[in-house]
Amino acid sequence: MPTAMSVSELAEVLFASPLQASDDPSPDRVREVIEDRLRACDEDITECVACVAQEAGDHPEAYRERMRWALRTADRVGSGALAAH
């Protein structure tokens, strides 16, 4: 697992996950989902970035709100907490 990830990188990974804002996930659940998603793409964040770009193009009306949620959620979790988990 990458140990030094920015909030924006965490948000991209979270955005690319199946987790939804309506799930009202706990910080532990968010960390678990981010870790699972990173493992699924062999810790290559470029796969997550490509997913974000695809979704932005396919669903621009939903992109902004989901990314705002992902950024707020990633900021609350923070990379330090992820690395320590």
N, CA, C and O atoms as a DFTB+ gen file, in Angstrom:
340 C
 N C O
     1  1       0.845      -1.180       0.000
     2  2       0.000       0.000       0.000
     3  2       0.883       1.233       0.000
     4  3       1.793       1.336       0.822
     5  1       0.635       2.168      -0.902
     6  2       1.415       3.407      -0.868
     7  2       1.244       4.085       0.484
     8  3       0.126       4.205       0.985
     9  1       2.340       4.523       1.069
    10  2       2.240       5.113       2.405
    11  2       1.990       6.611       2.377
    12  3       1.455       7.158       3.342
    13  1       2.355       7.276       1.316
    14  2       2.175       8.727       1.251
    15  2       1.242       9.060       0.098
    16  3       1.671       9.232      -1.043
    17  1      -0.036       9.148       0.417
    18  2      -1.028       9.500      -0.596
    19  2      -1.670      10.817      -0.216
    20  3      -2.012      11.039       0.945
    21  1      -1.832      11.681      -1.188
    22  2      -2.493      12.962      -0.932
    23  2      -4.002      12.737      -0.794
    24  3      -4.531      11.686      -1.156
    25  1      -4.660      13.739      -0.270
    26  2      -6.118      13.673      -0.144
    27  2      -6.748      13.509      -1.521
    28  3      -7.711      12.757      -1.669
    29  1      -6.230      14.191      -2.518
    30  2      -6.809      14.070      -3.862
    31  2      -6.612      12.662      -4.430
    32  3      -7.492      12.156      -5.126
    33  1      -5.482      12.026      -4.146
    34  2      -5.278      10.649      -4.591
    35  2      -6.229       9.700      -3.878
    36  3      -6.816       8.817      -4.504
    37  1      -6.382       9.879      -2.579
    38  2      -7.338       9.063      -1.830
    39  2      -8.742       9.245      -2.382
    40  3      -9.494       8.278      -2.506
    41  1      -9.097      10.481      -2.712
    42  2     -10.428      10.769      -3.251
    43  2     -10.634      10.080      -4.598
    44  3     -11.724       9.581      -4.874
    45  1      -9.613      10.048      -5.428
    46  2      -9.730       9.371      -6.720
    47  2      -9.965       7.879      -6.531
    48  3     -10.778       7.281      -7.236
    49  1      -9.266       7.285      -5.594
    50  2      -9.457       5.860      -5.311
    51  2     -10.863       5.633      -4.771
    52  3     -11.545       4.698      -5.190
    53  1     -11.298       6.474      -3.850
    54  2     -12.635       6.354      -3.282
    55  2     -13.697       6.557      -4.353
    56  3     -14.682       5.819      -4.393
    57  1     -13.513       7.544      -5.220
    58  2     -14.440       7.815      -6.313
    59  2     -14.609       6.570      -7.177
    60  3     -15.717       6.255      -7.609
    61  1     -13.508       5.864      -7.428
    62  2     -13.517       4.687      -8.300
    63  2     -14.076       3.447      -7.609
    64  3     -14.199       2.395      -8.237
    65  1     -14.407       3.553      -6.353
    66  2     -14.938       2.417      -5.599
    67  2     -16.465       2.371      -5.710
    68  3     -17.087       3.333      -6.162
    69  1     -17.058       1.262      -5.302
    70  2     -18.521       1.173      -5.329
    71  2     -19.201       1.879      -4.148
    72  3     -20.428       1.981      -4.117
    73  1     -18.431       2.358      -3.193
    74  2     -19.006       3.012      -2.015
    75  2     -19.760       4.274      -2.430
    76  3     -19.310       5.019      -3.300
    77  1     -20.893       4.500      -1.807
    78  2     -21.733       5.658      -2.120
    79  2     -21.891       6.546      -0.889
    80  3     -21.813       6.073       0.244
    81  1     -22.111       7.826      -1.123
    82  2     -22.351       8.763      -0.029
    83  2     -23.572       8.330       0.776
    84  3     -23.601       8.484       1.997
    85  1     -24.562       7.798       0.106
    86  2     -25.787       7.366       0.793
    87  2     -25.543       6.197       1.748
    88  3     -26.383       5.906       2.599
    89  1     -24.395       5.527       1.609
    90  2     -24.035       4.448       2.534
    91  2     -23.669       4.995       3.909
    92  3     -23.651       4.254       4.892
    93  1     -23.375       6.306       3.976
    94  2     -22.951       6.960       5.214
    95  2     -21.859       6.137       5.906
    96  3     -22.017       5.715       7.052
    97  1     -20.741       5.916       5.183
    98  2     -19.711       5.016       5.704
    99  2     -18.922       5.605       6.869
   100  3     -18.680       6.810       6.939
   101  1     -18.536       4.732       7.764
   102  2     -17.659       5.118       8.867
   103  2     -16.250       5.304       8.320
   104  3     -15.939       4.805       7.238
   105  1     -15.389       6.016       9.053
   106  2     -13.993       6.144       8.610
   107  2     -13.316       4.785       8.406
   108  3     -12.540       4.615       7.465
   109  1     -13.603       3.827       9.275
   110  2     -13.012       2.494       9.107
   111  2     -13.466       1.847       7.801
   112  3     -12.671       1.214       7.106
   113  1     -14.732       2.008       7.474
   114  2     -15.262       1.440       6.222
   115  2     -14.609       2.117       5.016
   116  3     -14.261       1.446       4.044
   117  1     -14.443       3.426       5.071
   118  2     -13.797       4.159       3.977
   119  2     -12.369       3.650       3.784
   120  3     -11.952       3.390       2.655
   121  1     -11.624       3.508       4.869
   122  2     -10.250       2.986       4.769
   123  2     -10.247       1.591       4.151
   124  3      -9.421       1.287       3.290
   125  1     -11.168       0.754       4.591
   126  2     -11.256      -0.615       4.071
   127  2     -11.533      -0.611       2.563
   128  3     -10.905      -1.361       1.816
   129  1     -12.452       0.215       2.128
   130  2     -12.811       0.281       0.710
   131  2     -11.639       0.812      -0.116
   132  3     -11.357       0.290      -1.195
   133  1     -10.961       1.836       0.378
   134  2      -9.802       2.376      -0.338
   135  2      -8.712       1.309      -0.447
   136  3      -8.141       1.115      -1.520
   137  1      -8.426       0.630       0.639
   138  2      -7.414      -0.424       0.620
   139  2      -7.800      -1.541      -0.342
   140  3      -6.956      -2.033      -1.091
   141  1      -9.081      -1.948      -0.328
   142  2      -9.554      -2.997      -1.243
   143  2      -9.400      -2.571      -2.697
   144  3      -8.958      -3.352      -3.540
   145  1      -9.768      -1.331      -2.981
   146  2      -9.691      -0.826      -4.364
   147  2      -8.236      -0.762      -4.830
   148  3      -7.927      -1.117      -5.967
   149  1      -7.355      -0.313      -3.955
   150  2      -5.931      -0.267      -4.321
   151  2      -5.375      -1.666      -4.581
   152  3      -4.611      -1.870      -5.524
   153  1      -5.760      -2.620      -3.747
   154  2      -5.309      -4.002      -3.969
   155  2      -5.842      -4.539      -5.299
   156  3      -5.129      -5.232      -6.025
   157  1      -7.091      -4.217      -5.611
   158  2      -7.717      -4.709      -6.840
   159  2      -7.004      -4.194      -8.089
   160  3      -7.010      -4.859      -9.125
   161  1      -6.398      -3.028      -7.995
   162  2      -5.686      -2.474      -9.164
   163  2      -4.175      -2.555      -8.961
   164  3      -3.425      -1.760      -9.527
   165  1      -3.732      -3.516      -8.152
   166  2      -2.303      -3.742      -7.904
   167  2      -1.589      -2.474      -7.465
   168  3      -0.438      -2.237      -7.831
   169  1      -2.288      -1.655      -6.671
   170  2      -1.769      -0.411      -6.111
   171  2      -1.333       0.591      -7.181
   172  3      -0.490       1.453      -6.931
   173  1      -1.915       0.467      -8.373
   174  2      -1.628       1.394      -9.470
   175  2      -2.759       2.419      -9.533
   176  3      -3.832       2.140     -10.068
   177  1      -2.511       3.591      -8.991
   178  2      -3.548       4.615      -8.890
   179  2      -3.998       5.123     -10.260
   180  3      -5.074       5.710     -10.375
   181  1      -3.188       4.906     -11.298
   182  2      -3.584       5.388     -12.626
   183  2      -4.867       4.714     -13.112
   184  3      -5.622       5.310     -13.880
   185  1      -5.118       3.494     -12.677
   186  2      -6.375       2.817     -13.023
   187  2      -7.560       3.568     -12.411
   188  3      -8.601       3.721     -13.050
   189  1      -7.402       4.026     -11.196
   190  2      -8.460       4.790     -10.538
   191  2      -8.657       6.143     -11.217
   192  3      -9.787       6.595     -11.395
   193  1      -7.567       6.777     -11.591
   194  2      -7.644       8.070     -12.276
   195  2      -8.376       7.907     -13.612
   196  3      -9.180       8.759     -13.988
   197  1      -8.099       6.826     -14.319
   198  2      -8.777       6.569     -15.591
   199  2     -10.273       6.375     -15.373
   200  3     -11.081       6.843     -16.175
   201  1     -10.642       5.696     -14.309
   202  2     -12.056       5.498     -13.984
   203  2     -12.736       6.838     -13.704
   204  3     -13.850       7.082     -14.167
   205  1     -12.064       7.700     -12.948
   206  2     -12.608       9.027     -12.634
   207  2     -12.821       9.813     -13.928
   208  3     -13.868      10.433     -14.111
   209  1     -11.846       9.790     -14.813
   210  2     -11.963      10.518     -16.079
   211  2     -13.113       9.972     -16.925
   212  3     -13.864      10.738     -17.529
   213  1     -13.243       8.672     -16.964
   214  2     -14.335       8.051     -17.724
   215  2     -15.690       8.471     -17.175
   216  3     -16.585       8.847     -17.933
   217  1     -15.836       8.407     -15.868
   218  2     -17.106       8.799     -15.242
   219  2     -17.403      10.276     -15.459
   220  3     -18.555      10.651     -15.677
   221  1     -16.380      11.113     -15.402
   222  2     -16.580      12.546     -15.633
   223  2     -17.100      12.789     -17.044
   224  3     -17.949      13.655     -17.256
   225  1     -16.594      12.034     -17.999
   226  2     -17.054      12.174     -19.373
   227  2     -18.426      11.584     -19.604
   228  3     -19.242      12.154     -20.329
   229  1     -18.684      10.434     -18.983
   230  2     -19.962       9.750     -19.182
   231  2     -21.109      10.374     -18.398
   232  3     -22.249      10.390     -18.862
   233  1     -20.807      10.886     -17.212
   234  2     -21.856      11.400     -16.323
   235  2     -21.433      12.730     -15.706
   236  3     -21.284      12.823     -14.488
   237  1     -21.239      13.752     -16.525
   238  2     -20.761      15.030     -15.980
   239  2     -21.710      15.636     -14.949
   240  3     -21.279      16.374     -14.063
   241  1     -22.986      15.328     -15.064
   242  2     -23.956      15.874     -14.113
   243  2     -23.775      15.292     -12.713
   244  3     -24.114      15.953     -11.732
   245  1     -23.260      14.098     -12.598
   246  2     -23.077      13.452     -11.289
   247  2     -21.631      13.556     -10.786
   248  3     -21.369      13.396      -9.594
   249  1     -20.712      13.822     -11.694
   250  2     -19.294      13.829     -11.341
   251  2     -18.974      14.808     -10.212
   252  3     -18.333      14.443      -9.227
   253  1     -19.419      16.036     -10.364
   254  2     -19.030      17.080      -9.408
   255  2     -19.453      16.731      -7.983
   256  3     -18.653      16.857      -7.055
   257  1     -20.685      16.299      -7.799
   258  2     -21.156      15.992      -6.448
   259  2     -20.430      14.780      -5.862
   260  3     -20.076      14.779      -4.683
   261  1     -20.205      13.742      -6.686
   262  2     -19.498      12.559      -6.173
   263  2     -18.056      12.913      -5.811
   264  3     -17.542      12.452      -4.792
   265  1     -17.403      13.725      -6.636
   266  2     -16.023      14.097      -6.328
   267  2     -15.962      14.967      -5.081
   268  3     -15.041      14.819      -4.278
   269  1     -16.903      15.856      -4.902
   270  2     -16.937      16.653      -3.663
   271  2     -17.062      15.743      -2.453
   272  3     -16.362      15.921      -1.457
   273  1     -17.959      14.763      -2.545
   274  2     -18.124      13.807      -1.449
   275  2     -16.824      13.032      -1.218
   276  3     -16.385      12.870      -0.080
   277  1     -16.218      12.559      -2.300
   278  2     -14.980      11.781      -2.171
   279  2     -13.870      12.624      -1.546
   280  3     -13.117      12.123      -0.711
   281  1     -13.758      13.882      -1.931
   282  2     -12.728      14.764      -1.361
   283  2     -12.984      15.027       0.120
   284  3     -12.061      14.954       0.931
   285  1     -14.232      15.333       0.477
   286  2     -14.557      15.572       1.898
   287  2     -14.281      14.322       2.732
   288  3     -13.714      14.399       3.822
   289  1     -14.683      13.188       2.209
   290  2     -14.523      11.933       2.938
   291  2     -13.050      11.558       3.061
   292  3     -12.601      11.156       4.135
   293  1     -12.306      11.684       1.988
   294  2     -10.867      11.385       2.016
   295  2     -10.133      12.322       2.963
   296  3      -9.201      11.908       3.653
   297  1     -10.547      13.575       2.998
   298  2      -9.927      14.548       3.902
   299  2     -10.154      14.143       5.363
   300  3      -9.255      14.277       6.193
   301  1     -11.338      13.656       5.667
   302  2     -11.636      13.220       7.044
   303  2     -10.813      11.995       7.423
   304  3     -10.360      11.879       8.562
   305  1     -10.620      11.089       6.483
   306  2      -9.873       9.861       6.767
   307  2      -8.383      10.154       6.813
   308  3      -7.700       9.737       7.749
   309  1      -7.870      10.865       5.814
   310  2      -6.452      11.228       5.775
   311  2      -5.550      10.052       5.475
   312  3      -5.866       8.914       5.824
   313  1      -4.436      10.320       4.833
   314  2      -3.524       9.252       4.465
   315  2      -2.782       8.678       5.657
   316  3      -2.409       7.505       5.641
   317  1      -2.561       9.473       6.682
   318  2      -1.884       8.950       7.873
   319  2      -2.690       7.858       8.540
   320  3      -2.145       6.843       8.976
   321  1      -3.985       8.071       8.617
   322  2      -4.859       7.059       9.222
   323  2      -4.909       5.805       8.373
   324  3      -5.000       4.697       8.900
   325  1      -4.851       5.975       7.063
   326  2      -4.875       4.834       6.159
   327  2      -3.621       4.006       6.327
   328  3      -3.686       2.780       6.412
   329  1      -2.479       4.669       6.374
   330  2      -1.204       3.966       6.505
   331  2      -1.107       3.257       7.853
   332  3      -0.492       2.195       7.951
   333  1      -1.704       3.832       8.885
   334  2      -1.609       3.262      10.231
   335  2      -2.598       2.122      10.416
   336  3      -2.484       1.357      11.374
   337  1      -3.557       1.996       9.524
   338  2      -4.618       1.004       9.676
   339  2      -4.137      -0.387       9.400
   340  3      -4.915      -1.338       9.486
